Amino acid sequence: MICGVIVVIGLLVTRLNADAPILPEAIALPEGVTAQAFTQGQDWYAIVTSDNKILIYNRLTGALSQTITLK
């Protein structure tokens, strides 16, 4: 039982310390753009880029629906 607890703790530590990707793999960003944050709603998802833009995509079609430039 002690070995089982140690294994579970070890798996949790290694799993939680792994770097998770910011974006799901299905999302393709424009060339040269780096994502800093990702959020989603029911029918859209948004990506904040390193060049201070917010790209809003339609969840169903994957098409870019709006670009917002931050000051």
Backbone torsions as a table, in degrees:
resi	resn	phi	psi	omega
1	MET	NA	-39.0	178.6
2	ILE	-64.2	-41.0	178.1
3	CYS	-62.8	-38.6	178.5
4	GLY	-62.7	-43.2	178.4
5	VAL	-63.9	-41.1	179.4
6	ILE	-64.5	-40.6	178.3
7	VAL	-64.4	-44.8	179.9
8	VAL	-62.6	-43.8	178.8
9	ILE	-63.3	-43.1	178.0
10	GLY	-61.4	-42.6	177.9
11	LEU	-64.9	-41.3	178.3
12	LEU	-63.1	-43.5	-179.4
13	VAL	-63.2	-46.6	-179.1
14	THR	-69.0	-35.3	-179.3
15	ARG	-71.5	-41.8	-177.4
16	LEU	-74.9	-24.9	179.5
17	ASN	-85.3	-9.3	-179.4
18	ALA	-70.2	138.8	177.1
19	ASP	-74.0	117.2	178.4
20	ALA	-86.9	141.9	177.6
21	PRO	-66.1	145.5	179.4
22	ILE	-69.0	-40.9	-175.8
23	LEU	-110.0	148.8	169.3
24	PRO	-62.1	152.5	-175.5
25	GLU	-65.3	-23.2	-176.1
26	ALA	-75.3	-12.6	-177.1
27	ILE	-90.2	125.0	177.6
28	ALA	-110.2	122.6	179.2
29	LEU	-89.0	158.3	174.3
30	PRO	-59.1	156.3	-177.8
31	GLU	-57.8	132.4	176.5
32	GLY	82.4	3.7	-178.2
33	VAL	-99.0	135.4	177.8
34	THR	-115.3	131.2	-179.6
35	ALA	-81.5	139.4	175.0
36	GLN	-112.1	-28.5	-179.6
37	ALA	-152.7	157.6	-178.7
38	PHE	-141.0	135.7	174.0
39	THR	-144.4	162.0	-177.0
40	GLN	-146.3	152.5	174.2
41	GLY	-119.6	-166.0	-178.1
42	GLN	-66.6	-43.2	-176.4
43	ASP	-122.7	17.3	179.5
44	TRP	-151.3	163.7	168.2
45	TYR	-142.4	151.6	-175.5
46	ALA	-128.9	145.0	179.2
47	ILE	-126.5	126.2	173.8
48	VAL	-91.9	127.0	-175.4
49	THR	-102.0	167.1	-178.8
50	SER	-71.9	-14.8	177.6
51	ASP	-98.1	27.4	174.6
52	ASN	60.3	46.8	174.0
53	LYS	-127.9	152.7	173.3
54	ILE	-114.4	120.9	179.5
55	LEU	-104.1	121.3	-178.4
56	ILE	-109.1	124.6	-176.6
57	TYR	-114.6	149.2	173.2
58	ASN	-76.6	127.7	-176.2
59	ARG	-67.1	-36.5	-176.2
60	LEU	-74.6	-44.8	-175.7
61	THR	-95.9	-23.1	-176.0
62	GLY	78.3	7.8	-178.4
63	ALA	-82.6	143.2	175.9
64	LEU	-69.0	121.1	-177.0
65	SER	-105.7	-23.0	-178.8
66	GLN	-160.3	144.6	174.1
67	THR	-124.4	128.0	179.1
68	ILE	-117.4	125.7	177.8
69	THR	-96.0	127.1	179.7
70	LEU	-90.6	145.8	179.5
71	LYS	-88.9	NA	NA
